[in-house]
Amino acid sequence: MADIFDEVEEDLRRARFERLWSKYWPVMLGFAVVVVVVVGGWRFYDYLQAQRSAAAGAKFEAALRLSRTSGSEAEQQFAALASDAPSGYRILARFRQATELAARDKAAGAAAFDALAADGGIGPVLQDLARLRAAYALVDSAPPAELVRRAEPLASADGPFRHSAREILALAALKAGDRPAAERWIKAIQDDRETPQGVRGRADLMSTVFSASGS
């Protein structure tokens, strides 16, 4: 008897399924088509983005190679990438374009880095990097007070670019003839265990010069 009841129950389930299928199959088919189209479209979009990134990467590498021999032409190529490359390469190209520009015109290069520093879309770390690069571009030409204004906010104890910012501040103090300030920033460089070797070496050299010139 149990087998008979099981067979009847199975027949009832099959009948209910067939009724549901006959009623809703267009909806189910439409939903399946939508899923296939959406997934296919997303994968095609990913493919296009990957192709764009690969092409931008190749152009960026070519511009880097060109920068060794022709900065002005490289600058033009970086400018083109900065306008139409995918986001990551667009930001890199803007930094490289500003670098090439600063090589021939310090003030114009600093202005390009200032534009990057003002762009909240690149994130605070890259904005601070742009501020530092602008200060470096002007380190030989700007008044000491201008260099202090630019670099001092980056010299905090936990700042990722504090080492270079402190070096700029030491140089600004030297330009201003402010020996106590220069020595203070040199000491900050020397006392920081995370100071890169190159920055530390230059700070040690300045300290040696101070010692040789007398207190």
Disulfide bonds with the S-S distance in Angstrom:
none
